[in-house]
Amino acid sequence: MNVIYGINPVAEALKGSAEGVERVVVSSQRRDKVAEGLVREAEKRGVPVERASPREIERLSGTDRHQGVAAVLRGEFSYSDLDGLISAWKRSIEPAFFLVLDSIQDPQNLGALVRSASAAGVHGIIVPKDRACMVTPAVVKASAGATAHMAIARETNLVRAIATLKEAGVWTVAVEADCPENIYGVDLKTDIAIVIGSEGKGIRRLVRSECDLCARIPMTGKLNSLNAAQAGTIAIFEVRRQRLGGTFL
């Protein structure tokens, strides 16, 4: 049984794909405006609503951080495929904007990156099938429900996926601390895919070698690294900044 929890994730699931929600469970102790609004939204979309004790919702969701709300989904998270992502980009008549995540392990990082990607207008996210975090309830919660609106493709071979993007005319930029180029000096207004590595090992050698360019985020201070979510968010919003008319340095 696939269960998501928290006010925002459940609300976004109802807005994004209510047909995928089997039922919503709301704490019997929550009669506030926010909770009742969620109940009305579920009922409007034909989704059954149940009342349960906080303890019952904790057993259902597997956490005490459920905010008094959970939703049972029909089946697992529905992944896209790379061809679908590319087709959706081409239909948009916009410059390509993809995020490639190489072996992200932490659900909090993955969820934060999905949230940032959704806010920045990324067309889709590509992740490897093996040795990487899947979209779990913890990821949905960390994304504040953005997983309901973001196309995510799981690919067996990330090197081949990057090669496919390049064949489609997409410029791929690996973001790592030891890269010679400063990301603020790179023109990111063209068709682009930002590549972010795992929390501990970064981008794998073969994946990085397939990228067109390697760029770093310049930093000062005693710490010389950012976690995957921070680095990815900075990079994709630099793309967004440039496309909104900001010049690159």
Helices and strands as residue ranges (DSSP letters): E 2-5, H 7-17, G 18-20, E 21-27, H 33-44, E 49-52, H 54-61, E 69-73, H 82-92, E 97-101, H 107-120, E 124-128, H 137-142, G 146-148, E 152-155, H 158-167, E 171-175, E 181-182, G 183-185, E 192-196, H 205-210, E 213-216, H 228-243
